[in-house]
Amino acid sequence: MTATTRAIRIDQPGGAEAMKLVELPLGTPGPGEILIRHHACGINYIDVYQRSGMYPLPLPLTLGMEGAGVIEAVGAGVTHLKVGDRAAYATNPPGSYCEARIMPAMHVVRLPDAISFEEGAAMMLKGMTVEYLLRRTLPQGGLQAGDHVLFHAAAGGVGLIACQWARALGLQLIGTAGSDAKCALALEHGATHAINYQSDDVVARVRDITGGRGVKVVYDSIGKDTWERSLDCLRPFGLLASFGSASGAVPPFSVSTLAAKGSVYVTRPTLFTHLASREATQSIADELFAVVGSGKVRIRIDQRYPLAEAAQAHRDLEARKTTGSGVLLP
Ligand SMILES: NC(=O)c1ccc[n+]([C@@H]2O[C@H](COP(=O)([O-])OP(=O)(O)OC[C@H]3O[C@@H](n4cnc5c(N)ncnc54)[C@H](OP(=O)(O)O)[C@@H]3O)[C@@H](O)[C@H]2O)c1
C-alpha cells in the first residue's frame, strides 16, 4: 500500500477558494532528501503571493514554506539529520501545508528541545527574516544601540519578532500598524513608539520622534501603500529595505527620486538569498534559536487552524484580522 498525505493544493492561482484539500502519494526520500512528518506548519504572507499568482510558480502547487515535525526517513548522503530528530525549516520549494512531505534536507535544521513544534513552525521563516533584516540589512556605518528604525506592520508575525529583537539590540524601533489595538501590541513587545498608519501622519510623527532627522532604516513589507511615506521618513543616506508587498507591488520609480530624498539607498532583499548554503542556514537558525532560548524574543501564536481550514487562514491574513504568527495543525 502506498503511503499518502493530506495536502492543500492549488491547480490555478486565485483567491482563497482555489485552495483544495487533496490526498497525495508520499514516496520515499531520494539522495539529499528527508521525509518529515509535520506537527505544525507556518502561515506566511508569501503563501498568499504564491496562491494569488503574484509570485508565479509551476502548477499544481502545494502551498507553504515553513514547518516543524519529526524526521521519519533520510535519503542517501544526508548526514546532519537522522530518523527521530525534531526538525524545522523555512525554505523553497513550497509544499509545507501537508501532514508529511519529502523535501531537500539542505535547509532543514534540528529544532532545540526547548522550542515546541508550534513555535518552530511559527518562527523559522519570520524569525530568520528578522535576523537578516536587523543584523545584515544595514545602512552605511551599521546600526548602533539608540538608533531609530521604522518597521511597518509591527504587530504581524514578522513584526512582533522584530519589535522584540530590536529591543534586545538596543534599537529604537518605531512600529506602524493598522489599528490602535495593534499599535498597543507592538509597544507591549518592545517598539519604543507606535504609529497607526491608517489614521496618523506617519512622516510627521517620525520627524517629531527623531528630532527632525528621520530614521536610518525603514523596513517596509507593505509596498504600494507605504512606499512614498517610507522614503520621506529616511534621514540622508538612509536605507529603505523593501521586503514585501502586502498592499500590492511598489510602482515603478525613477532613480533620481533617491537623490531628491537625500542620497538614500533602496534594497529589495529576500530570505532565500541569505539561505544560500546549509552552513548559512544553520548559522541564521542558530542566531534565532539563541535569541528565543534567551527569552528575549518570544514567539506569539495568535491563530491556530486545522490543516483543512487553510483557506480561512488566508482570508483572515488578507483581511488584516491577524496578529503575531499563525499555524496550521495537520
Ligand atoms: N523578503 C523576505 O525575505 C520576507 C520574508 C518574510 C516575510 N516577508 C514579508 O513580510 C511581511 C509580513 O509577513 P507576515 O507573514 O509576518 O504577515 P503579517 O505581518 O502577519 O500580515 C501582514 C500584515 O500587513 C499589513 N497590511 C498592510 N496593508 C495590507 C493590505 N493591503 N492587505 C493585507 N495586509 C496589509 C496588515 O497589518 P496592519 O493591519 O497592521 O496594517 C497585515 O496584518 C509580508 O509582506 C511578507 O511578504 C518578506
The ligand as an ORCA input file, in Angstrom:
! r2SCAN-3c Opt
* xyz 0 1
  N      11.527     39.358      1.738
  C      11.554     38.461      2.703
  O      12.589     37.812      2.923
  C      10.356     38.237      3.533
  C      10.312     37.178      4.440
  C       9.214     37.054      5.290
  C       8.144     37.941      5.189
  N       8.198     38.919      4.258
  C       7.103     39.902      4.148
  O       6.878     40.446      5.425
  C       5.510     40.807      5.529
  C       4.952     40.258      6.817
  O       4.788     38.858      6.688
  P       3.935     38.034      7.740
  O       3.801     36.680      7.185
  O       4.502     38.243      9.093
  O       2.493     38.752      7.663
  P       1.790     39.693      8.740
  O       2.638     40.881      9.003
  O       1.376     38.868      9.904
  O       0.484     40.113      7.946
  C       0.531     41.147      7.010
  C       0.150     42.498      7.634
  O       0.361     43.507      6.665
  C      -0.445     44.605      6.978
  N      -1.059     45.143      5.770
  C      -0.958     46.430      5.363
  N      -1.642     46.614      4.240
  C      -2.219     45.453      3.936
  C      -3.087     45.044      2.885
  N      -3.498     45.895      1.915
  N      -3.506     43.764      2.865
  C      -3.119     42.905      3.824
  N      -2.290     43.234      4.838
  C      -1.841     44.503      4.898
  C      -1.509     44.119      7.982
  O      -1.181     44.675      9.257
  P      -1.901     46.047      9.704
  O      -3.342     45.721      9.892
  O      -1.206     46.410     10.958
  O      -1.684     47.030      8.596
  C      -1.320     42.628      7.989
  O      -1.664     42.060      9.238
  C       4.822     40.311      4.263
  O       4.721     41.369      3.344
  C       5.784     39.267      3.751
  O       5.693     39.056      2.394
  C       9.270     39.080      3.432
*
